[in-house]
Amino acid sequence: MDRALELAYLGLGNVSPNPMVGCVIVKDGKIIGEGWHQQHGGPHAEANAVNSVVDQDKIKGSEVYVTLEPCSHHGNTPPCSDLLIRLGVRHVYVSNLDINPLVYGKGIQKMRSASIQVSVGINEEEGSNLNKRFFTYYSKKRPYIILKWAQTIDRFIARKNFDSKWISNEFSRQVVHKWRAEEDSIMVGANTALYDNPKLNIRDWPCNAEQPVRIVVDPNLKVPADFFLFDGTQPTIVYNYNKSGNENNLTWLKLKRRNFIEDILSDLYKKKIQSVLIEGGSHLINSFISKNLWDEARVFVSNSTFGEGIKAPDLYHASLINKNKIFEDEILFFKNVNG
Ligand SMILES: NC(=O)c1ccc[n+]([C@@H]2O[C@H](COP(=O)([O-])OP(=O)(O)OC[C@H]3O[C@@H](n4cnc5c(N)ncnc54)[C@H](OP(=O)(O)O)[C@@H]3O)[C@@H](O)[C@H]2O)c1
C-alpha cells in the first residue's frame, strides 16, 4: 500500500475533481502491475495497473492494493469493481472508502458479493491525507483551504506603504509556483491585487497542470480593469457587492455583505473547486481564521525586519506539523486542529 500511495501522489495537480488513486497488483509475493490515475477523465488507477501487467493470465488469483474504494458506477470509464471481478482477483486491500455518494461502499459490496475478499482501512490515515482536498470538499461542502504568506522575522507581511518586495528569496517564491500547480484555485484580497498587480499563474514550475482559477475578493471593485488579473488568460472570479456578469474568462459575482466569506465558499463548492490557496493579504487571511475556515497554513519567515507595516495574520488552533529551510528562509507548516 505504501507503493500504491506513492504512485497516487503522481496525479497531484492533474486529476481534480477526481481523487488521486494508486494501485499495485501482487502475485506470489511479487509486484506484477502498477498504475495511478494520471489525468482527470482518463483511465482509473486499477485499469492502468491491469494494463501494465505483461502476462494478463497472472491477474487471476492476485492481490490488489488500491488507495481508494474501486468505483461501482459508469462515469467517464466503466466501473473498476466490475473489472476486478471479471479478472478474478483474490483479495482487494483498500485504504479509504470513496466518500462520493455515487460510490460510497457500493464498490466494496459488489466485490464481496462476487466472493472477492476485501480488507478496508489499510494505511487509512495516509489515504485520508492523500485525498484531503477531495474528502474535505465532500464532507464540509467547501474547498480545502490553504493559507500562505511570507513574513519578516518581526512579523510583518508588507511595509507601511504596502510594499512587500521581497520578503522571501527566489527559491521560496518558486516553491509557491509548485504549490499553485497543486491546487484548483488561488485567492487574494483587493489590496493585494491593487498594490502587487499579481498574475497568480504557474510560470516558474515545469508541469502539465492546468492554470488555477484566480479568485479576487474585491467587494467595491476597486482593482483597475487593465490589471493582470483581468487579462483573460485564466478563468478569474471576482466576488463583490456590486455586479454579476461574465466576459472574456472573467466572472463577477455579486454577494451580500452578510456571510460574504461563507457565500464565496458555497459558490466555489457549487463550481466543483476542491481547493484554494489563499495568498494574502492579512485582512483576507484573518477573516478566514476568525471564522475558523482554514485547513493548513504555510508561512515563510525571512531574516529581514521591517520594524513597522502590515502585521502578519494571527493563527489560532494551529499545530506546527513540519518545518523546512530554503537557504535563509524558514517554512513553517501548520494544521488546524479545531477544524
Ligand atoms: N508577504 C506576503 O506574503 C503578502 C501576501 C499578500 C499580500 N501582501 C501585501 O499585503 C498588503 C495587502 O494586505 P491587506 O491585509 O491590506 O489586504 P488584502 O487582504 O489583500 O485586501 C483587503 C481588502 O480586501 C477586501 N476584503 C478582504 N477580506 C474581506 C472580507 N472578509 N470581506 C469583505 N472584503 C474583504 C476588502 O476590500 P475593500 O477595501 O474594498 O473593503 C479589504 O480592504 C499589500 O501590501 C501586499 O503587498 C503580502
The ligand as a Tripos MOL2 file, in Angstrom:
@<TRIPOS>MOLECULE
LIG
   48    52     1     0     0
SMALL
NO_CHARGES

@<TRIPOS>ATOM
      1 N1          4.0950   38.9190    2.4260 N.am      1 LIG1
      2 C1          3.0890   38.2890    1.8830 C.2       1 LIG1
      3 O1          3.0160   37.0650    1.8630 O.2       1 LIG1
      4 C2          1.9760   39.0620    1.2610 C.ar      1 LIG1
      5 C3          0.9580   38.3890    0.6090 C.ar      1 LIG1
      6 C4         -0.0770   39.1070    0.0550 C.ar      1 LIG1
      7 C5         -0.0920   40.4850    0.1810 C.ar      1 LIG1
      8 N2          0.9240   41.1080    0.8040 N.ar      1 LIG1
      9 C6          0.8820   42.5570    0.9770 C.3       1 LIG1
     10 O2         -0.1830   42.8190    1.8490 O.3       1 LIG1
     11 C7         -0.7350   44.0810    1.5520 C.3       1 LIG1
     12 C8         -2.2250   43.9470    1.4630 C.3       1 LIG1
     13 O3         -2.7170   43.3230    2.6180 O.3       1 LIG1
     14 P1         -4.0660   43.7570    3.2870 P.3       1 LIG1
     15 O4         -4.2340   42.9390    4.5090 O.co2     1 LIG1
     16 O5         -4.0990   45.2260    3.3650 O.co2     1 LIG1
     17 O6         -5.1320   43.4300    2.1710 O.3       1 LIG1
     18 P2         -5.9040   42.2400    1.4570 P.3       1 LIG1
     19 O7         -6.3100   41.2150    2.4290 O.co2     1 LIG1
     20 O8         -5.1730   41.8260    0.2350 O.co2     1 LIG1
     21 O9         -7.1570   43.0570    0.9330 O.3       1 LIG1
     22 C9         -8.0080   43.6660    1.8600 C.3       1 LIG1
     23 C10        -9.2330   44.1570    1.1550 C.3       1 LIG1
     24 O10        -9.8940   43.0560    0.5130 O.3       1 LIG1
     25 C11       -11.2790   43.1110    0.7900 C.3       1 LIG1
     26 N3        -11.5680   42.0510    1.7610 N.ar      1 LIG1
     27 C12       -10.6900   41.1790    2.3460 C.ar      1 LIG1
     28 N4        -11.3440   40.3430    3.1730 N.ar      1 LIG1
     29 C13       -12.6460   40.6880    3.1170 C.ar      1 LIG1
     30 C14       -13.8130   40.2090    3.7600 C.ar      1 LIG1
     31 N5        -13.7720   39.2020    4.6320 N.pl3     1 LIG1
     32 N6        -14.9780   40.8120    3.4770 N.ar      1 LIG1
     33 C15       -15.0490   41.8480    2.6300 C.ar      1 LIG1
     34 N7        -13.9740   42.3460    1.9850 N.ar      1 LIG1
     35 C16       -12.7940   41.7740    2.2210 C.ar      1 LIG1
     36 C17       -11.5380   44.4830    1.3930 C.3       1 LIG1
     37 O11       -11.6750   45.3750    0.3080 O.3       1 LIG1
     38 P3        -12.3040   46.8590    0.4820 P.3       1 LIG1
     39 O12       -11.1580   47.7030    0.9430 O.co2     1 LIG1
     40 O13       -12.8200   47.2540   -0.8450 O.co2     1 LIG1
     41 O14       -13.3860   46.7480    1.5190 O.co2     1 LIG1
     42 C18       -10.2300   44.7260    2.1350 C.3       1 LIG1
     43 O15        -9.9370   46.0500    2.4300 O.3       1 LIG1
     44 C19        -0.0970   44.5450    0.2770 C.3       1 LIG1
     45 O16         0.8950   45.4770    0.6040 O.3       1 LIG1
     46 C20         0.5700   43.3180   -0.2800 C.3       1 LIG1
     47 O17         1.7550   43.6390   -0.9680 O.3       1 LIG1
     48 C21         1.9510   40.4460    1.3570 C.ar      1 LIG1
@<TRIPOS>BOND
     1     1     2 1
     2     2     3 2
     3     2     4 1
     4     4     5 ar
     5     4    48 ar
     6     5     6 ar
     7     6     7 ar
     8     7     8 ar
     9     8     9 1
    10     8    48 ar
    11     9    10 1
    12     9    46 1
    13    10    11 1
    14    11    12 1
    15    11    44 1
    16    12    13 1
    17    13    14 1
    18    14    15 2
    19    14    16 1
    20    14    17 1
    21    17    18 1
    22    18    19 2
    23    18    20 1
    24    18    21 1
    25    21    22 1
    26    22    23 1
    27    23    24 1
    28    23    42 1
    29    24    25 1
    30    25    26 1
    31    25    36 1
    32    26    27 ar
    33    26    35 ar
    34    27    28 ar
    35    28    29 ar
    36    29    30 ar
    37    29    35 ar
    38    30    31 1
    39    30    32 ar
    40    32    33 ar
    41    33    34 ar
    42    34    35 ar
    43    36    37 1
    44    36    42 1
    45    37    38 1
    46    38    39 2
    47    38    40 1
    48    38    41 1
    49    42    43 1
    50    44    45 1
    51    44    46 1
    52    46    47 1
@<TRIPOS>SUBSTRUCTURE
     1 LIG1         1 GROUP 0 **** ****
